[in-house]
Amino acid sequence: MLNVLLILTIMLLLFVAVQVAWLRFNGTPIPRPDISREPVTIGSGPALKLLILGDSTAVSQGSAYEQGYAVAIANHLSTTHTVTYQNLGVSGARAADVAKLQAPQAASFKPDIAVVAVGANDITHLTHIESVRTSLIDTIRQLRAAHADVRIIVTGAPDMGSPPRIPQPLRWLAGERTIEMNDMVLSLVGSQNLTFAPIADETGPAFRRDHTLFAADNFHPNANGYKLWNDVLVKAVDTALTE
């Protein structure tokens, strides 16, 4: 019996070692973008304030900032509005970080539109789904306290079953957790009158098929990957403005 337990323990340790090595050495580290945190104004027409909250994808890690969805949304809106946009996203942020550190800054900005892009880091850090839900509700409350009529777009988690940086079977588990996370977010969309930008559903299959959509770290999208995300986000913003 002791020999069996010893063998099982060794096998488990070897499995964990392989997973850790894969996560550490699969892919090349990429820098965190250094972007301006000051509001930027572009376009002409009726005034509109856009606030971006979230994680590394909010600042387009893996690509040039100008190729990510924050700038894409602002540029799209600027064709019909004078858009003032501010990006508070931070690489590594989880839902609790957005609620505690980013959302409070909405009080002075008073956004007309807010994009909340968070979930991936909560999946990889095994944050309890109910904790994420609580943090998202807190973020929504703060945004509406800043501007009662703010239109809020939430992305939920991207398909975390797609990044080749995550080894199997952890990648499969991350994909299943993505479904669980986004089911929770969809329940909030209905109860909190939000707009959902279905990043995982709309772009996940493409990322699973084509790993050239990832940056050198095999985790974040590259310019071509963000282009897919941008289309989903821009469509969701248009939907929010017409609802």
KAGIPE-V679061 format. One record per backbone hydrogen bond with DSSP energy under -1.0 kcal/mol. NH is the residue of the N-H (numbers start at 1). CO is the residue of the C=O. Records with the same first field share a line. If there is no record, write none. Layout:
NH = CO / CO
//
This chain:
5 = 1
6 = 2
7 = 3
8 = 4
9 = 5
10 = 6
11 = 7
12 = 8
13 = 9
14 = 10
15 = 11
16 = 12
17 = 13
18 = 14
19 = 15
20 = 16
21 = 17
22 = 18
23 = 19
24 = 20
25 = 21
26 = 22
27 = 25
28 = 216
40 = 85
42 = 83
44 = 78
48 = 82
50 = 84
51 = 113
52 = 86
53 = 115
55 = 117
58 = 55
60 = 57
61 = 56
63 = 60
67 = 64
68 = 65
72 = 68
73 = 69
74 = 70
75 = 71
76 = 72
77 = 73
78 = 74
79 = 76
80 = 77
81 = 77
82 = 46
83 = 42
84 = 48
85 = 40
86 = 50
88 = 52
90 = 54
93 = 90
98 = 94
99 = 95
100 = 96
101 = 97
102 = 97
103 = 98
105 = 102
106 = 103
107 = 104
109 = 105
110 = 106
112 = 49
113 = 49
114 = 151
115 = 51
116 = 153
117 = 53
123 = 119
124 = 120
125 = 121
126 = 123
127 = 122
132 = 128
133 = 129
134 = 130
135 = 131
136 = 132
137 = 133
138 = 134
139 = 135
140 = 136
141 = 137
142 = 138
143 = 139
144 = 140
145 = 141
146 = 142
147 = 143
150 = 147
151 = 112
153 = 114
154 = 195
155 = 116
160 = 158
162 = 159
165 = 218
166 = 163
171 = 167
173 = 169
174 = 170
175 = 171
176 = 172
177 = 173
178 = 174
179 = 175
180 = 176
181 = 177
182 = 178
183 = 179
184 = 180
185 = 181
186 = 182
187 = 183
188 = 184
189 = 185
190 = 186
191 = 187
192 = 188
194 = 189
195 = 152
197 = 154
199 = 197
202 = 198
203 = 199
204 = 200
207 = 203
208 = 204
209 = 205
210 = 206
213 = 210
214 = 211
215 = 220
218 = 215
222 = 213
226 = 222
227 = 223
228 = 224
229 = 225
230 = 226
231 = 227
232 = 228
233 = 229
234 = 230
235 = 231
236 = 232
237 = 233
238 = 234
239 = 235
240 = 236
241 = 237
//
